[in-house]
């Protein structure tokens, strides 16, 4: 009994809150083990392992996994559109594919192949019976492998692919991003943010420009509003807090991003307008001044008097802003829309700087 208790606890530890399907498998396995049904225990525990493997593949991305399977020319019938379509792939092939993806190493693959043979023997009539200690070893090791699967960090596994992003052009990125599963894309976004936050000089910025390009277009390349909002918050919380050096590379497509209704709503709900103004105030070139002015124009009816004064003073003091034709056009519309909130002294100063406001 003393030998069995730690194994019962090990099986119990595989449960996940709220996952009724998985926990039902585990309850069944525990009952088989408690009643000394060795063969049934082996078969049931293997089902739990496969359940974990399926779920980890789902996080990796079924579409990406399907593409990988085709590249490896593994034989299976039909398409992989949902998690249980993975049943079309033989367990032996699945173990191999997951090792190829980096889920575990060759030694674990060999052990899993042995355990699969044990599972298959237990599922068919055989002369040899499984001993108590064979069962104990099976439970101990397979539970350990399940934990390894559960704790997989795709941020590490997919580093080789992620490294290609910095060398991809905009056209290629726009083709790839929509096809990525959102869970996987989120990992790439987090990694790209980490990469650009570590940049310290212009040379490094040039070498990693692809990561900036990726972060600049990733939001507009997704179709679902909830995904756009999630990505916006992931990326621009860092931009707004100035955690990312050369953040203007990411705001290149800012006006396109802010034009989505779900993101515009979020900006107003989270009171991000001061952050947008701060980005505008620090415009460092004619192009960024034009782009940032267009971003402000999207919220022309939402600024208060103090915010408008800050925008106007930036025009008066930042040469990159007031010498930018695109910026002048956008700000003229913005100020005319909010004319009643502007002091006459400020209006005169703007006109002296070349920005005539009609009222």
TAPEDA-V705332 format. One record per pair of residues at least 4 apart in sequence whose ideal C-beta (glycine too) atoms are under 8 Angstrom apart, sorted by the first residue. I is the first residue (numbers start at 1). J is the second residue. D is the distance in Angstrom with one decimal. If there is no record, write none. Layout:
# TAPEDA-V705332
i:I j:J d:D
i:I j:J d:D
This chain:
# TAPEDA-V705332
i:1 j:5 d:6.7
i:3 j:7 d:7.4
i:3 j:136 d:6.7
i:4 j:8 d:6.0
i:4 j:33 d:7.4
i:5 j:9 d:6.5
i:6 j:10 d:6.2
i:7 j:11 d:6.5
i:7 j:33 d:7.1
i:7 j:136 d:6.2
i:7 j:139 d:5.0
i:7 j:140 d:6.7
i:8 j:12 d:6.2
i:8 j:30 d:6.4
i:8 j:33 d:6.7
i:8 j:34 d:7.4
i:9 j:13 d:6.3
i:10 j:14 d:7.7
i:10 j:139 d:6.7
i:10 j:140 d:6.9
i:10 j:143 d:4.6
i:11 j:26 d:6.2
i:11 j:29 d:5.7
i:11 j:30 d:5.6
i:11 j:33 d:6.8
i:11 j:45 d:7.3
i:11 j:139 d:6.8
i:11 j:143 d:6.6
i:12 j:26 d:7.1
i:12 j:30 d:6.9
i:13 j:143 d:7.6
i:14 j:22 d:7.6
i:14 j:26 d:5.6
i:14 j:48 d:6.1
i:14 j:52 d:7.8
i:14 j:143 d:6.6
i:14 j:146 d:6.0
i:15 j:19 d:7.6
i:15 j:22 d:7.0
i:15 j:23 d:5.0
i:15 j:26 d:5.3
i:16 j:22 d:5.7
i:16 j:23 d:7.1
i:19 j:23 d:5.8
i:20 j:24 d:6.2
i:21 j:25 d:7.1
i:21 j:51 d:7.4
i:22 j:26 d:6.5
i:22 j:48 d:7.1
i:22 j:51 d:5.6
i:22 j:52 d:8.0
i:23 j:27 d:6.3
i:24 j:28 d:6.5
i:25 j:29 d:6.4
i:25 j:44 d:6.5
i:25 j:47 d:5.5
i:25 j:48 d:5.0
i:25 j:51 d:6.1
i:26 j:30 d:6.4
i:26 j:48 d:6.3
i:27 j:31 d:6.5
i:28 j:32 d:6.5
i:28 j:44 d:5.3
i:29 j:33 d:6.3
i:29 j:41 d:6.1
i:29 j:44 d:4.1
i:29 j:45 d:5.2
i:29 j:48 d:6.3
i:30 j:34 d:6.1
i:31 j:35 d:6.2
i:32 j:37 d:4.2
i:32 j:40 d:4.0
i:32 j:41 d:4.2
i:32 j:44 d:5.5
i:33 j:37 d:7.5
i:33 j:41 d:4.7
i:33 j:139 d:7.4
i:37 j:41 d:6.0
i:38 j:42 d:6.6
i:38 j:122 d:7.6
i:38 j:129 d:7.4
i:38 j:130 d:4.9
i:38 j:132 d:7.4
i:38 j:135 d:5.0
i:39 j:43 d:6.5
i:39 j:122 d:3.9
i:39 j:123 d:7.7
i:39 j:130 d:6.5
i:40 j:44 d:5.9
i:40 j:122 d:7.8
i:41 j:45 d:6.1
i:41 j:135 d:6.3
i:41 j:139 d:7.3
i:42 j:46 d:6.5
i:42 j:118 d:6.0
i:42 j:119 d:5.6
i:42 j:122 d:4.4
i:42 j:130 d:6.5
i:42 j:135 d:6.8
i:42 j:138 d:6.0
i:43 j:47 d:6.8
i:43 j:119 d:5.9
i:43 j:122 d:5.5
i:43 j:123 d:5.7
i:44 j:48 d:7.0
i:45 j:49 d:6.7
i:45 j:138 d:7.3
i:45 j:139 d:6.3
i:45 j:142 d:5.8
i:45 j:143 d:7.8
i:46 j:50 d:6.5
i:46 j:115 d:7.0
i:46 j:116 d:7.3
i:46 j:119 d:4.2
i:46 j:142 d:7.4
i:47 j:51 d:6.2
i:48 j:52 d:6.6
i:48 j:146 d:6.7
i:49 j:53 d:6.4
i:49 j:112 d:7.9
i:49 j:115 d:8.0
i:49 j:142 d:5.7
i:49 j:145 d:6.8
i:49 j:146 d:5.5
i:49 j:149 d:7.7
i:50 j:54 d:6.3
i:50 j:91 d:6.6
i:50 j:94 d:7.7
i:51 j:55 d:6.6
i:52 j:56 d:6.3
i:52 j:146 d:5.1
i:52 j:149 d:4.9
i:52 j:150 d:5.9
i:53 j:57 d:6.4
i:53 j:94 d:6.6
i:53 j:98 d:6.3
i:53 j:103 d:7.8
i:53 j:149 d:6.0
i:54 j:58 d:6.5
i:54 j:83 d:5.2
i:54 j:84 d:7.5
i:54 j:86 d:5.2
i:55 j:59 d:6.8
i:55 j:83 d:7.2
i:56 j:60 d:6.5
i:56 j:98 d:7.9
i:56 j:103 d:6.9
i:56 j:149 d:5.3
i:56 j:150 d:7.4
i:56 j:152 d:5.8
i:57 j:62 d:7.0
i:57 j:65 d:5.2
i:57 j:83 d:7.6
i:57 j:86 d:6.4
i:57 j:98 d:7.4
i:58 j:62 d:6.2
i:58 j:83 d:5.0
i:59 j:154 d:7.0
i:59 j:183 d:5.1
i:59 j:184 d:7.7
i:60 j:64 d:6.2
i:60 j:65 d:5.8
i:60 j:101 d:7.1
i:60 j:154 d:6.3
i:60 j:181 d:7.4
i:60 j:183 d:7.8
i:60 j:184 d:6.4
i:61 j:65 d:6.3
i:61 j:180 d:6.7
i:61 j:181 d:2.9
i:61 j:183 d:6.7
i:61 j:184 d:4.6
i:62 j:66 d:6.1
i:62 j:80 d:5.5
i:62 j:81 d:7.0
i:62 j:82 d:7.2
i:62 j:83 d:7.0
i:62 j:85 d:7.7
i:62 j:181 d:6.9
i:63 j:67 d:6.7
i:63 j:179 d:6.4
i:63 j:180 d:7.8
i:63 j:181 d:5.9
i:64 j:68 d:6.4
i:64 j:180 d:7.0
i:64 j:181 d:6.1
i:64 j:184 d:6.4
i:65 j:69 d:6.3
i:65 j:80 d:6.6
i:65 j:97 d:7.9
i:65 j:101 d:7.9
i:66 j:70 d:6.7
i:66 j:79 d:7.1
i:66 j:80 d:4.2
i:67 j:71 d:6.5
i:68 j:72 d:6.4
i:68 j:97 d:7.0
i:68 j:100 d:7.8
i:68 j:101 d:6.7
i:69 j:74 d:5.1
i:69 j:76 d:6.8
i:69 j:80 d:7.1
i:69 j:89 d:7.1
i:69 j:97 d:6.4
i:72 j:97 d:6.3
i:72 j:100 d:6.6
i:74 j:89 d:6.7
i:74 j:93 d:5.1
i:74 j:96 d:7.9
i:74 j:97 d:6.4
i:75 j:93 d:7.6
i:76 j:88 d:4.7
i:76 j:89 d:4.8
i:76 j:90 d:7.8
i:76 j:93 d:7.4
i:77 j:88 d:5.7
i:78 j:85 d:6.7
i:78 j:88 d:5.3
i:79 j:85 d:6.6
i:80 j:85 d:4.5
i:80 j:86 d:6.5
i:80 j:88 d:7.3
i:81 j:85 d:5.8
i:86 j:94 d:6.9
i:89 j:93 d:5.3
i:89 j:94 d:4.9
i:89 j:97 d:7.4
i:90 j:94 d:6.8
i:91 j:95 d:6.4
i:91 j:116 d:5.5
i:92 j:96 d:6.8
i:92 j:113 d:6.8
i:92 j:116 d:6.2
i:93 j:97 d:6.2
i:94 j:98 d:6.3
i:95 j:99 d:6.6
i:95 j:109 d:5.8
i:95 j:112 d:4.9
i:95 j:113 d:6.3
i:95 j:116 d:6.8
i:96 j:100 d:6.4
i:96 j:109 d:6.7
i:97 j:101 d:6.4
i:98 j:103 d:4.0
i:98 j:104 d:7.0
i:99 j:103 d:6.4
i:99 j:104 d:5.9
i:99 j:105 d:7.1
i:99 j:106 d:6.6
i:99 j:108 d:7.4
i:99 j:109 d:4.1
i:101 j:157 d:6.9
i:102 j:157 d:4.3
i:102 j:158 d:8.0
i:103 j:149 d:6.4
i:103 j:152 d:6.1
i:103 j:157 d:7.4
i:104 j:108 d:3.9
i:104 j:109 d:6.5
i:104 j:112 d:7.8
i:104 j:145 d:7.2
i:104 j:148 d:6.0
i:104 j:149 d:7.4
i:105 j:109 d:7.1
i:106 j:110 d:6.5
i:107 j:111 d:6.6
i:108 j:112 d:6.1
i:108 j:145 d:6.1
i:108 j:148 d:7.2
i:109 j:113 d:6.4
i:110 j:114 d:6.7
i:111 j:115 d:6.4
i:111 j:141 d:6.6
i:111 j:145 d:7.3
i:112 j:116 d:6.3
i:112 j:145 d:6.6
i:113 j:117 d:6.8
i:114 j:118 d:6.6
i:115 j:119 d:6.3
i:115 j:138 d:6.4
i:115 j:141 d:7.5
i:115 j:142 d:5.8
i:116 j:120 d:6.3
i:117 j:121 d:6.3
i:118 j:122 d:6.4
i:118 j:130 d:7.1
i:118 j:134 d:7.6
i:118 j:138 d:6.2
i:119 j:123 d:6.5
i:120 j:124 d:6.6
i:121 j:126 d:5.2
i:121 j:128 d:7.3
i:121 j:130 d:7.8
i:122 j:126 d:7.9
i:122 j:130 d:6.4
i:130 j:134 d:4.9
i:130 j:135 d:5.6
i:130 j:138 d:7.8
i:131 j:135 d:6.9
i:132 j:136 d:6.4
i:133 j:137 d:6.4
i:134 j:138 d:6.2
i:135 j:139 d:6.3
i:136 j:140 d:6.2
i:137 j:141 d:6.1
i:138 j:142 d:5.9
i:139 j:143 d:6.0
i:140 j:144 d:6.7
i:141 j:145 d:6.5
i:142 j:146 d:6.4
i:143 j:147 d:6.7
i:144 j:148 d:6.7
i:145 j:149 d:6.6
i:146 j:150 d:6.3
i:147 j:151 d:6.2
i:148 j:152 d:7.3
i:152 j:157 d:6.7
i:153 j:157 d:6.8
i:154 j:158 d:5.5
i:154 j:184 d:6.6
i:154 j:187 d:5.3
i:155 j:159 d:7.4
i:155 j:187 d:5.1
i:155 j:190 d:7.0
i:155 j:191 d:5.8
i:158 j:162 d:5.5
i:158 j:184 d:7.2
i:158 j:187 d:7.0
i:158 j:188 d:7.6
i:159 j:163 d:6.3
i:159 j:191 d:7.9
i:160 j:164 d:7.7
i:162 j:188 d:5.7
i:162 j:191 d:5.5
i:162 j:192 d:7.9
i:164 j:168 d:6.3
i:165 j:173 d:7.4
i:165 j:188 d:6.8
i:165 j:192 d:6.8
i:165 j:210 d:5.5
i:165 j:211 d:6.3
i:165 j:214 d:5.1
i:166 j:195 d:7.8
i:166 j:207 d:7.4
i:166 j:208 d:5.4
i:166 j:209 d:7.3
i:166 j:210 d:3.5
i:166 j:211 d:5.4
i:166 j:214 d:8.0
i:167 j:210 d:5.7
i:168 j:172 d:4.6
i:168 j:173 d:5.1
i:168 j:176 d:7.4
i:168 j:210 d:5.7
i:168 j:213 d:7.6
i:168 j:214 d:7.4
i:169 j:173 d:7.0
i:169 j:213 d:7.9
i:170 j:174 d:6.2
i:170 j:213 d:6.0
i:170 j:217 d:6.4
i:171 j:175 d:6.7
i:172 j:176 d:6.3
i:173 j:177 d:5.8
i:173 j:213 d:6.5
i:173 j:214 d:5.9
i:173 j:217 d:6.0
i:173 j:218 d:8.0
i:173 j:221 d:7.5
i:174 j:178 d:7.7
i:174 j:217 d:6.3
i:174 j:221 d:5.7
i:175 j:179 d:7.7
i:176 j:180 d:6.7
i:177 j:185 d:6.8
i:177 j:214 d:8.0
i:177 j:217 d:7.2
i:177 j:218 d:5.8
i:177 j:221 d:4.0
i:177 j:222 d:7.2
i:178 j:221 d:5.5
i:178 j:222 d:6.9
i:178 j:223 d:7.1
i:180 j:184 d:5.4
i:180 j:185 d:4.3
i:180 j:188 d:7.5
i:181 j:185 d:6.8
i:182 j:186 d:6.2
i:182 j:222 d:7.7
i:182 j:224 d:8.0
i:182 j:227 d:5.6
i:183 j:187 d:7.1
i:184 j:188 d:6.8
i:185 j:189 d:6.4
i:185 j:218 d:7.2
i:185 j:222 d:7.8
i:185 j:231 d:8.0
i:186 j:190 d:6.5
i:186 j:230 d:7.4
i:186 j:231 d:7.7
i:186 j:234 d:7.2
i:187 j:191 d:6.4
i:188 j:192 d:6.2
i:188 j:214 d:7.4
i:189 j:193 d:6.5
i:189 j:214 d:8.0
i:189 j:215 d:6.9
i:189 j:218 d:6.2
i:189 j:231 d:6.1
i:189 j:234 d:5.6
i:189 j:235 d:6.7
i:190 j:194 d:6.6
i:190 j:234 d:6.9
i:191 j:195 d:6.4
i:192 j:196 d:6.5
i:192 j:211 d:4.4
i:192 j:214 d:5.3
i:192 j:215 d:5.4
i:193 j:197 d:6.2
i:193 j:215 d:7.0
i:193 j:234 d:7.1
i:193 j:235 d:6.6
i:193 j:238 d:5.7
i:193 j:244 d:7.1
i:194 j:198 d:6.8
i:195 j:199 d:7.5
i:195 j:208 d:5.8
i:195 j:211 d:4.9
i:196 j:208 d:6.5
i:196 j:211 d:5.3
i:196 j:212 d:6.1
i:196 j:215 d:7.1
i:196 j:244 d:5.3
i:196 j:245 d:7.3
i:196 j:246 d:7.6
i:196 j:249 d:8.0
i:196 j:250 d:7.8
i:197 j:238 d:6.9
i:197 j:243 d:5.8
i:197 j:244 d:5.7
i:197 j:245 d:7.6
i:199 j:204 d:4.8
i:199 j:205 d:5.2
i:199 j:208 d:6.1
i:199 j:245 d:5.3
i:199 j:246 d:6.7
i:200 j:204 d:6.1
i:200 j:245 d:7.2
i:201 j:205 d:6.9
i:202 j:206 d:6.4
i:203 j:207 d:6.7
i:204 j:208 d:6.2
i:205 j:209 d:6.6
i:205 j:212 d:7.7
i:205 j:245 d:7.4
i:205 j:246 d:5.1
i:205 j:249 d:7.6
i:208 j:212 d:7.1
i:209 j:213 d:6.2
i:209 j:249 d:7.0
i:210 j:214 d:6.2
i:211 j:215 d:6.5
i:212 j:216 d:6.1
i:212 j:246 d:7.1
i:212 j:249 d:3.6
i:212 j:250 d:5.7
i:213 j:217 d:6.6
i:213 j:249 d:7.6
i:214 j:218 d:5.9
i:215 j:235 d:5.4
i:215 j:250 d:4.9
i:216 j:249 d:6.6
i:216 j:250 d:5.1
i:216 j:251 d:7.7
i:216 j:252 d:5.0
i:216 j:253 d:5.1
i:217 j:221 d:5.6
i:217 j:253 d:6.1
i:218 j:222 d:7.3
i:218 j:231 d:5.8
i:218 j:235 d:7.6
i:219 j:228 d:5.3
i:219 j:231 d:4.8
i:219 j:232 d:5.6
i:219 j:235 d:7.2
i:219 j:257 d:5.0
i:219 j:260 d:7.9
i:219 j:263 d:7.6
i:220 j:228 d:7.7
i:220 j:253 d:6.4
i:220 j:256 d:5.4
i:220 j:257 d:5.9
i:220 j:260 d:7.6
i:222 j:227 d:4.4
i:222 j:228 d:5.5
i:222 j:231 d:6.7
i:223 j:227 d:7.6
i:224 j:228 d:6.9
i:225 j:229 d:6.3
i:225 j:260 d:7.2
i:225 j:261 d:7.7
i:225 j:262 d:3.9
i:226 j:230 d:6.3
i:226 j:262 d:7.6
i:227 j:231 d:6.3
i:228 j:232 d:6.2
i:228 j:257 d:7.9
i:228 j:260 d:5.7
i:228 j:262 d:6.0
i:228 j:263 d:6.0
i:229 j:233 d:6.5
i:229 j:262 d:5.3
i:229 j:263 d:6.2
i:229 j:266 d:5.5
i:230 j:234 d:6.4
i:231 j:235 d:6.1
i:232 j:236 d:5.5
i:232 j:257 d:6.7
i:232 j:263 d:5.2
i:232 j:266 d:6.7
i:233 j:237 d:5.7
i:233 j:266 d:7.4
i:234 j:238 d:7.9
i:235 j:239 d:6.4
i:235 j:250 d:6.6
i:236 j:240 d:5.6
i:236 j:272 d:7.8
i:236 j:275 d:7.8
i:237 j:241 d:6.4
i:238 j:243 d:4.3
i:238 j:244 d:4.9
i:238 j:247 d:8.0
i:239 j:243 d:7.7
i:239 j:244 d:5.6
i:239 j:247 d:4.7
i:239 j:250 d:5.9
i:239 j:251 d:6.8
i:239 j:279 d:7.4
i:240 j:272 d:6.8
i:240 j:275 d:4.0
i:240 j:278 d:7.7
i:240 j:279 d:7.9
i:242 j:247 d:7.1
i:244 j:250 d:6.8
i:247 j:251 d:6.3
i:247 j:279 d:7.5
i:248 j:252 d:7.2
i:248 j:283 d:7.8
i:248 j:284 d:6.2
i:248 j:285 d:7.7
i:248 j:288 d:4.8
i:250 j:254 d:8.0
i:251 j:279 d:6.0
i:251 j:288 d:7.1
i:251 j:291 d:6.6
i:251 j:292 d:6.8
i:251 j:295 d:7.6
i:252 j:288 d:7.9
i:252 j:291 d:6.5
i:253 j:257 d:5.9
i:253 j:291 d:8.0
i:254 j:258 d:6.0
i:254 j:279 d:7.6
i:254 j:291 d:5.9
i:254 j:292 d:6.8
i:254 j:294 d:8.0
i:254 j:295 d:4.8
i:255 j:259 d:6.3
i:255 j:291 d:6.0
i:255 j:294 d:4.0
i:255 j:295 d:4.7
i:255 j:297 d:7.9
i:255 j:298 d:6.6
i:257 j:263 d:6.2
i:258 j:263 d:5.9
i:258 j:264 d:6.1
i:258 j:267 d:6.7
i:258 j:276 d:7.8
i:258 j:295 d:5.3
i:258 j:298 d:5.2
i:258 j:299 d:7.9
i:259 j:263 d:7.9
i:259 j:264 d:7.1
i:259 j:298 d:6.1
i:260 j:264 d:6.7
i:261 j:265 d:6.2
i:262 j:266 d:6.6
i:263 j:267 d:6.4
i:264 j:268 d:6.7
i:264 j:298 d:6.6
i:264 j:299 d:7.5
i:265 j:269 d:6.1
i:266 j:270 d:5.8
i:266 j:272 d:7.6
i:267 j:272 d:4.4
i:267 j:273 d:6.8
i:267 j:276 d:7.2
i:267 j:299 d:7.2
i:268 j:272 d:7.8
i:268 j:273 d:7.5
i:268 j:299 d:7.6
i:268 j:302 d:6.3
i:272 j:276 d:6.2
i:273 j:277 d:6.4
i:273 j:299 d:6.2
i:273 j:302 d:6.4
i:273 j:303 d:6.6
i:273 j:307 d:6.3
i:274 j:278 d:6.4
i:274 j:307 d:7.0
i:275 j:279 d:6.7
i:276 j:280 d:6.5
i:276 j:292 d:7.8
i:276 j:295 d:5.9
i:276 j:296 d:6.3
i:276 j:299 d:7.2
i:277 j:281 d:6.2
i:277 j:296 d:7.1
i:277 j:307 d:5.9
i:277 j:310 d:5.5
i:277 j:311 d:6.1
i:277 j:314 d:7.9
i:278 j:282 d:6.6
i:279 j:283 d:7.6
i:279 j:292 d:5.7
i:279 j:295 d:7.6
i:280 j:289 d:7.7
i:280 j:292 d:4.1
i:280 j:293 d:6.7
i:280 j:295 d:7.2
i:280 j:296 d:5.7
i:280 j:311 d:6.6
i:280 j:314 d:6.3
i:280 j:321 d:7.6
i:281 j:310 d:6.8
i:281 j:311 d:7.8
i:281 j:314 d:4.3
i:281 j:318 d:7.0
i:283 j:288 d:4.6
i:283 j:289 d:3.9
i:283 j:292 d:5.1
i:283 j:314 d:7.8
i:283 j:318 d:6.3
i:283 j:320 d:5.3
i:283 j:321 d:5.5
i:283 j:324 d:7.8
i:283 j:327 d:7.6
i:284 j:288 d:5.8
i:284 j:320 d:6.0
i:285 j:289 d:6.7
i:285 j:320 d:5.6
i:286 j:290 d:6.4
i:286 j:320 d:6.0
i:286 j:323 d:6.5
i:286 j:324 d:4.1
i:286 j:325 d:7.8
i:286 j:326 d:7.4
i:286 j:327 d:7.5
i:287 j:291 d:6.4
i:287 j:324 d:7.7
i:288 j:292 d:5.8
i:288 j:320 d:7.3
i:289 j:293 d:6.1
i:289 j:318 d:7.4
i:289 j:320 d:5.0
i:289 j:321 d:4.4
i:289 j:324 d:4.0
i:289 j:326 d:7.3
i:289 j:327 d:4.3
i:290 j:294 d:6.6
i:290 j:324 d:5.1
i:290 j:325 d:7.6
i:290 j:326 d:3.0
i:290 j:327 d:5.2
i:290 j:330 d:7.3
i:291 j:295 d:6.7
i:291 j:326 d:7.9
i:292 j:296 d:6.7
i:292 j:327 d:7.8
i:293 j:297 d:6.5
i:293 j:321 d:7.4
i:293 j:324 d:7.4
i:293 j:326 d:6.6
i:293 j:327 d:4.2
i:293 j:329 d:8.0
i:293 j:330 d:3.7
i:293 j:331 d:5.6
i:293 j:334 d:7.7
i:294 j:298 d:7.3
i:294 j:326 d:7.3
i:294 j:330 d:5.3
i:295 j:299 d:8.0
i:296 j:300 d:7.4
i:296 j:303 d:7.8
i:296 j:311 d:6.5
i:296 j:330 d:6.9
i:296 j:331 d:7.7
i:296 j:334 d:6.1
i:297 j:330 d:4.7
i:297 j:333 d:6.1
i:297 j:334 d:5.6
i:299 j:303 d:6.5
i:300 j:333 d:6.8
i:300 j:334 d:4.9
i:300 j:337 d:4.7
i:300 j:338 d:7.0
i:301 j:337 d:6.7
i:303 j:307 d:4.2
i:303 j:308 d:5.2
i:303 j:311 d:7.3
i:303 j:334 d:7.9
i:303 j:338 d:6.5
i:303 j:341 d:8.0
i:304 j:308 d:7.1
i:304 j:341 d:7.5
i:305 j:309 d:6.4
i:305 j:341 d:4.6
i:305 j:342 d:7.9
i:306 j:310 d:6.6
i:307 j:311 d:6.6
i:308 j:312 d:6.2
i:308 j:334 d:7.9
i:308 j:335 d:7.4
i:308 j:338 d:5.5
i:308 j:341 d:5.5
i:308 j:342 d:6.4
i:309 j:313 d:6.2
i:309 j:343 d:7.9
i:309 j:346 d:6.7
i:310 j:314 d:6.5
i:311 j:315 d:6.8
i:311 j:331 d:7.1
i:311 j:334 d:7.2
i:312 j:316 d:6.5
i:312 j:335 d:7.1
i:312 j:342 d:7.2
i:312 j:346 d:5.4
i:312 j:349 d:7.8
i:312 j:350 d:6.1
i:313 j:317 d:6.0
i:314 j:318 d:5.2
i:314 j:321 d:5.8
i:315 j:321 d:5.2
i:315 j:322 d:5.1
i:315 j:327 d:7.5
i:315 j:331 d:5.9
i:315 j:350 d:6.7
i:315 j:353 d:6.8
i:315 j:355 d:6.6
i:316 j:322 d:7.0
i:316 j:349 d:6.0
i:316 j:350 d:7.1
i:316 j:353 d:5.7
i:318 j:322 d:6.9
i:319 j:323 d:5.5
i:320 j:324 d:6.4
i:321 j:327 d:5.1
i:321 j:331 d:8.0
i:322 j:327 d:7.3
i:322 j:328 d:7.1
i:322 j:353 d:5.5
i:322 j:354 d:6.7
i:322 j:355 d:7.3
i:324 j:328 d:6.6
i:325 j:329 d:6.6
i:326 j:330 d:6.6
i:327 j:331 d:5.9
i:328 j:332 d:6.1
i:328 j:354 d:7.0
i:328 j:355 d:5.9
i:329 j:333 d:7.1
i:330 j:334 d:6.3
i:331 j:335 d:6.0
i:331 j:355 d:6.4
i:332 j:336 d:6.2
i:332 j:355 d:6.1
i:332 j:356 d:7.6
i:332 j:357 d:6.7
i:333 j:337 d:6.3
i:334 j:338 d:6.6
i:335 j:339 d:6.7
i:335 j:342 d:6.3
i:335 j:347 d:7.9
i:335 j:350 d:6.9
i:335 j:355 d:7.3
i:335 j:357 d:5.1
i:336 j:357 d:5.6
i:336 j:358 d:6.0
i:336 j:359 d:6.9
i:338 j:342 d:6.6
i:339 j:347 d:7.9
i:339 j:357 d:6.6
i:339 j:359 d:4.7
i:342 j:346 d:5.3
i:342 j:347 d:5.4
i:342 j:357 d:7.7
i:343 j:347 d:7.1
i:344 j:348 d:6.4
i:345 j:349 d:6.4
i:346 j:350 d:6.4
i:347 j:351 d:6.5
i:347 j:357 d:5.7
i:348 j:352 d:6.4
i:349 j:353 d:6.5
i:350 j:355 d:4.4
i:350 j:356 d:8.0
i:350 j:357 d:6.3
i:351 j:355 d:6.4
i:351 j:356 d:5.2
i:351 j:357 d:6.8
